[in-house]
Amino acid sequence: MFTVQMEKECGCFKKSDFQNNMQFESKDDALMQAIEMTKDMNEEFCRKHEFSVAEEGNVFKIRVEERGRTGCCGGGHCS
């Protein structure tokens, strides 16, 4: 079994029709679902967060980061 798991359920995710911890028999089906969810959330949600997919064993974890802080520690010296 393969799982698509939301790392942290933001408000937009909770209000959406998406489900957390969805189970799939096929790795390809799970990956395609995670990619599609990530794409939809990045385009349709409030844009406060940015979503990405990371594979961790049999889990495709959808990660959540604040927009504009990706790859930056937030200390003000990265820009």
C-alpha positions in Angstrom: 0.0 0.0 0.0 1.1 3.6 -0.7 -0.2 6.6 1.1 -0.6 10.2 0.1 -0.2 12.2 3.3 -0.6 15.9 4.0 2.2 17.0 6.3 0.2 19.8 8.0 -3.5 20.5 7.3 -3.8 24.2 6.7 -7.2 26.0 6.8 -7.6 25.8 3.1 -7.0 22.1 3.1 -9.5 21.5 5.9 -12.1 23.5 3.9 -11.4 21.6 0.7 -12.7 18.3 -0.6 -9.2 16.7 -0.3 -8.6 13.9 2.1 -5.5 13.1 4.1 -3.8 9.7 4.3 -5.4 8.3 1.1 -4.3 4.7 0.4 -3.4 3.3 -3.0 -2.5 -0.1 -4.2 -0.2 1.3 -7.0 2.8 3.5 -6.4 2.1 5.3 -9.7 -1.5 6.0 -8.7 -0.4 7.5 -5.3 2.3 9.6 -7.0 -0.1 10.9 -9.6 -2.7 11.8 -6.9 0.0 13.6 -4.8 1.2 15.6 -7.8 -2.4 16.5 -8.9 -3.3 17.6 -5.3 -0.1 19.7 -5.0 -0.8 21.4 -8.4 -4.4 22.1 -7.5 -3.5 23.4 -4.0 -0.8 25.7 -5.4 -3.2 27.1 -8.0 -6.5 27.3 -6.0 -5.7 27.8 -2.4 -5.2 31.2 -0.7 -1.5 31.3 -1.8 -0.3 31.8 1.7 1.5 28.4 1.5 3.4 26.5 -1.2 3.0 22.8 -1.5 5.5 20.2 -2.7 5.7 16.3 -2.8 8.4 14.3 -1.2 8.7 10.5 -1.3 9.4 8.8 2.0 9.3 5.0 1.6 5.7 4.1 0.8 4.4 7.6 1.7 4.1 10.5 -0.7 4.2 13.4 1.7 2.8 16.8 0.7 4.9 19.4 2.4 3.7 22.8 3.3 5.9 26.0 3.5 5.0 29.6 3.7 5.3 31.3 0.3 8.4 33.5 0.0 10.3 31.6 2.6 11.3 28.5 0.6 15.0 27.9 0.9 15.4 30.9 3.2 15.9 30.9 7.0 13.9 34.1 7.3 16.8 36.0 8.9 16.8 38.7 6.2 20.3 38.0 4.9 19.3 35.6 2.0 18.1 38.3 -0.4 
